[in-house]
Each structure stands twice: as C-alpha cells, then as structure tokens.
C-alpha cells in the first residue's frame, strides 16, 4: 500500500451518524489490509474541508466545489449493499 488515504465522512449534523460510518469504514478496510484515516463533518462543510482528502463518503447529498470522488450511501448504516460500496471505496482510493 502507498501513502495512507484520508476519507471525509459527512452526514447531516456530524454528531453520531458520521462517526458510526467512519468506524465501520475503517474496520471494513482494515479487514482488507487497507489503513485509512477518517474525518467527520457536516454535509454543509464538505466543500470547505475537502483539501487534502482522497474521498468523500456521505449519507446525504453534498454540494459545492468538490474535486475528489464522492460516494453517497447508507450501506454502512443499513448493511444493504455494503460490500458493493466497499469495493467502490477501494477503487476510488486506487487500492
């Protein structure tokens, strides 16, 4: 693996949902031998915080000038389609 990647995890108000998703993503990727750093924020903060980020993972729509891949999903909350999203994340990170 190359340089450690950073994923910005966004939800509506950045209190609990983004933390749950971030932990689940870290665990799922670690099981596959991929270490990442996650940061959490509100969806409204994504455009401002995207500098230095490799991927945005969000549970709600985001807008603004976002020049990195964005994946919108509830899979880490519902479990539905989780493996497919994990594969999308791996691909987006170039792993």
N, C-alpha and C positions, 0 to 999 in steps of 0.2 A: 504494500500500500504506500502511496505517496504522502504528500502533505495532508495533515488532518483537515477534514472538511467541517464547515460550520453551517448548521441548519437553523434558520429563524422560524420558530413555530408561533403562529398567530391565531388568536381566537377573538371573540367579541370584546371581552373586557380584561383579558390576561390575568385572571385570578386563579382558576382551577383547571379549566379545560386545556389550556396550552401546556400546563405543567404535566398533566396526565399524558397528553400526546407526546410531549418531548421525552418523557421517561420511557414510554412504550417504544418509540422510535430508536432511542439509544439502545435499549435492550434487544430489540429485533435485529438491529445492525450488528451489535456486538456478538450475537449468536452466530453471525455470518462472518466474523473476523474483521468487521469494519468499525473502527472507533471514530465517533463524531463528537463535535461539541454542539450543544443546542442552546439557543437563547429564546426566551419567550417575550411576546409583546402583544399589544392590542392590534387588531387588523388595521385600524386607522394610523398606526405608527410604522407600518412596514416600509413605505416609500422612504421615510426619513432614516430608517435603521438598516437598510439593505446593503450599505457599503461594507465590504469585507465578508459578505455572506455568499455561500455557494448555492443555496437552495432555500426557497420559502415553502413551508408546509402550513396550510391554513385550513381552518374548519369553516370559514366564512369568506365571502368574496372580498378581495382587496383591490385597490385601485391606486393609480399614481405611476410614476416612472420607476418601474421595477425591471432591472436589466439582468435578472437571473431567472432560472426556471421556477415556476410556481405550480405547486400541486395542491388542489383543494380537495379535501376528503374528510369523511367522518369515520373511515375504516378503523382507526385506532381506538375509537370510542364504541363502535358497534360490532367490530370484528368482521363485518361483511366486506369482502374484497380486500382484506388486509394483505394477503400475500401478493396480490397484483400491485398494490400500492408500494409495497416494499421493493418489488422489482423495478418499479418506476423510479423510486428514490435512488436505488443503486445505479441505474442507468444515468439519471440526471447528475449524479455526483461523479460519473465517469469511473466507477469502480468495477 
